[in-house]
Amino acid sequence: MDSLTAKITRLLKHPVTKRLLIAIPLAVGIGLIRSWLGFEQSALIGLMSGIAAYFIADGIFLDPIERKNKLKSGVEFIKENVTAVVKYCLLLSVIAFFFGAHKKPSDPIISQIQQMVEIFGLLLVLIYPMFMGLYRAIVNVGLYRAIVNVGLYRAIVNVGRVISGIAVYSVVLWMIGQYGIYIKEWIMTNPNEALVAGVSFLLLWFILKISFKISN
């Protein structure tokens, strides 16, 4: 019993647990405020709210010296990676604009397609880079070393790829809401042309993917 109590105490005192105890209520509060103000809720907004809440909680627990050192490290990182920082700031702007501007289609079929893309697309852009990072680590160093290797975090969490994926995801959601009904009407009016265009697109995509893999 004492051992279990000690484990629970250590768990509650762990730095990550302390931050989560603040971040989770804060993220829930952000969601409730958005709902009260009439803003639409989504998985992406929930994810971003959770990340922002964790960073806020992390800042609360840092002492002034640690906060100053982190700020200094952040400034140095920006100076050393100006091009990448500008690129990802632009991508974040794309995410903010297109995700905020995307609308729900009135057509029930297009609306269902958008909902499926919104749910599974987000899972794909988050999980696929992690899976590929883990796969490459296993291929390069073996399963055991990949699991125990401290540097595996860098291999799995490819932040740049996730941001790029979410930017494309946001644009696709916007396009479905903006042009989905017109595309559906065109397909129903021109089924043969739609079939030719769809098959041609898939074949061209297949050629590009295979060519890229061969070149690598």
C-alpha positions in Angstrom: 0.0 0.0 0.0 2.8 2.4 0.9 4.6 1.5 -2.3 1.5 2.3 -4.3 1.0 5.6 -2.5 4.7 6.5 -3.1 4.3 5.7 -6.8 1.2 7.9 -7.1 2.9 10.7 -5.2 5.9 10.5 -7.5 3.6 10.5 -10.5 1.7 13.6 -9.2 5.0 15.4 -8.5 6.4 14.6 -12.0 7.0 17.8 -14.0 4.9 16.6 -16.9 2.0 15.7 -14.6 2.1 19.1 -13.0 1.9 20.8 -16.4 -0.9 18.5 -17.5 -2.9 19.3 -14.4 -2.9 22.9 -15.5 -3.0 22.4 -19.3 -6.0 20.1 -19.4 -8.4 22.4 -17.5 -7.0 25.4 -19.5 -7.7 23.6 -22.8 -11.2 22.6 -21.7 -11.8 26.2 -20.6 -10.6 27.5 -24.0 -13.1 25.1 -25.7 -16.0 26.2 -23.4 -15.2 29.9 -24.1 -15.2 29.2 -27.9 -18.5 27.3 -27.6 -20.0 30.1 -25.6 -18.9 32.7 -28.1 -20.5 30.6 -30.9 -17.3 29.5 -32.6 -17.2 26.1 -34.3 -15.4 23.2 -32.5 -13.1 20.8 -34.3 -10.4 18.3 -33.6 -7.7 20.6 -35.0 -8.7 23.5 -32.8 -8.8 21.2 -29.8 -5.3 19.9 -30.6 -3.9 23.4 -31.0 -5.6 24.6 -27.8 -4.1 21.6 -26.0 -0.6 22.4 -27.3 -0.9 26.1 -26.5 -2.2 25.3 -23.0 0.7 22.9 -22.3 3.2 25.6 -23.3 1.5 28.1 -21.1 1.6 25.7 -18.2 5.3 25.0 -18.9 6.0 28.7 -18.8 4.2 29.0 -15.4 6.5 26.3 -13.8 9.7 27.8 -15.1 11.7 29.9 -12.8 12.9 33.3 -14.1 16.4 32.0 -14.9 15.1 29.0 -16.8 12.6 31.2 -18.6 15.4 33.6 -19.6 17.6 30.7 -20.8 14.7 29.2 -22.9 14.0 32.6 -24.4 17.7 33.1 -25.3 17.8 29.6 -26.8 14.7 30.3 -28.8 16.2 33.6 -30.2 19.4 31.8 -31.1 17.5 29.0 -32.9 15.5 31.6 -34.9 18.7 33.4 -35.9 20.3 30.1 -37.0 17.2 28.9 -38.9 15.7 32.1 -40.3 14.6 30.5 -43.6 12.9 27.5 -42.0 11.2 29.8 -39.4 9.8 32.0 -42.1 8.6 29.0 -44.1 6.8 27.5 -41.2 5.3 30.8 -40.1 3.9 31.1 -43.6 2.5 27.6 -43.3 0.9 28.4 -39.9 -0.7 31.5 -41.5 -2.1 29.3 -44.3 -3.5 26.9 -41.6 -5.0 29.8 -39.6 -6.6 31.4 -42.7 -7.9 28.4 -44.6 -9.1 26.4 -41.6 -10.8 29.4 -40.2 -12.4 30.2 -43.6 -13.7 26.7 -44.5 -17.4 26.4 -44.4 -19.8 23.5 -43.9 -21.5 22.4 -47.2 -25.3 22.4 -47.4 -25.3 19.2 -49.4 -25.4 16.2 -47.1 -23.1 14.0 -49.1 -20.4 16.7 -49.5 -20.8 17.5 -45.8 -20.2 13.8 -44.9 -17.1 13.7 -47.1 -15.8 16.9 -45.4 -16.4 15.4 -41.9 -14.6 12.2 -42.9 -11.6 14.1 -44.3 -11.6 16.4 -41.2 -11.4 13.4 -38.8 -9.2 10.9 -40.6 -7.1 13.5 -42.4 -6.0 15.0 -39.1 -5.1 11.5 -37.8 -3.2 10.8 -41.0 -1.0 13.9 -40.9 -0.2 13.3 -37.3 0.3 9.5 -37.3 1.9 9.0 -40.7 5.1 11.0 -40.0 5.5 9.3 -36.7 5.0 5.8 -38.2 7.5 6.6 -41.0 10.0 8.0 -38.5 9.7 4.8 -36.4 9.9 2.6 -39.5 13.2 4.3 -40.7 14.7 4.1 -37.2 13.9 0.3 -37.1 15.4 -0.2 -40.6 18.5 1.8 -39.8 19.3 0.6 -36.2 17.0 -2.4 -35.6 13.9 -2.7 -33.4 15.6 -2.9 -30.0 18.0 0.0 -30.5 15.2 2.1 -32.1 13.0 1.6 -29.0 15.6 2.3 -26.4 17.5 5.0 -28.4 17.0 8.4 -26.8 17.3 10.1 -30.1 14.2 8.3 -31.4 12.1 11.3 -30.4 13.8 13.3 -33.2 13.1 10.5 -35.7 9.4 10.1 -34.8 8.3 13.7 -34.3 9.0 15.5 -37.5 7.4 18.8 -36.7 8.0 20.3 -40.1 6.2 17.5 -41.9 3.3 17.7 -39.5 2.9 21.5 -40.0 3.1 21.0 -43.8 0.5 18.2 -43.7 -1.9 20.3 -41.6 -1.5 23.2 -44.0 -2.5 20.9 -47.0 -5.3 19.4 -44.8 -6.7 22.9 -44.1 -6.6 23.9 -47.8 -8.4 20.6 -48.8 -11.2 21.2 -46.2 -11.6 24.8 -47.5 -11.8 23.5 -51.1 -14.4 20.9 -50.2 -16.6 23.5 -48.5 -16.0 26.0 -51.3 -16.2 23.9 -54.5 -17.6 20.5 -53.3 -21.2 21.0 -54.5 -20.1 22.3 -57.9 -17.7 19.3 -58.4 -20.5 16.9 -57.4 -22.9 18.5 -59.9 -20.3 18.4 -62.6 -19.6 14.7 -61.9 -23.3 13.9 -62.0 -23.7 15.8 -65.3 -20.5 14.4 -66.9 -19.9 10.9 -65.5 -17.7 9.7 -68.3 -15.5 12.7 -68.3 -15.3 12.5 -64.5 -14.2 8.8 -64.7 -11.5 9.7 -67.3 -10.2 12.6 -65.2 -10.2 10.5 -62.0 -8.3 7.5 -63.5 -5.8 9.8 -65.3 -5.1 11.6 -62.0 -4.5 8.4 -60.1 -2.2 7.1 -62.8 -0.2 10.3 -62.9 0.0 10.3 -59.1 1.2 6.7 -59.3 3.9 7.6 -61.9 5.2 10.5 -59.7 5.3 8.4 -56.5 7.2 5.6 -58.2 9.6 8.0 -60.0 10.3 9.7 -56.7 11.0 6.4 -54.9 13.3 5.2 -57.7 15.3 8.4 -57.8 15.8 8.1 -54.0 
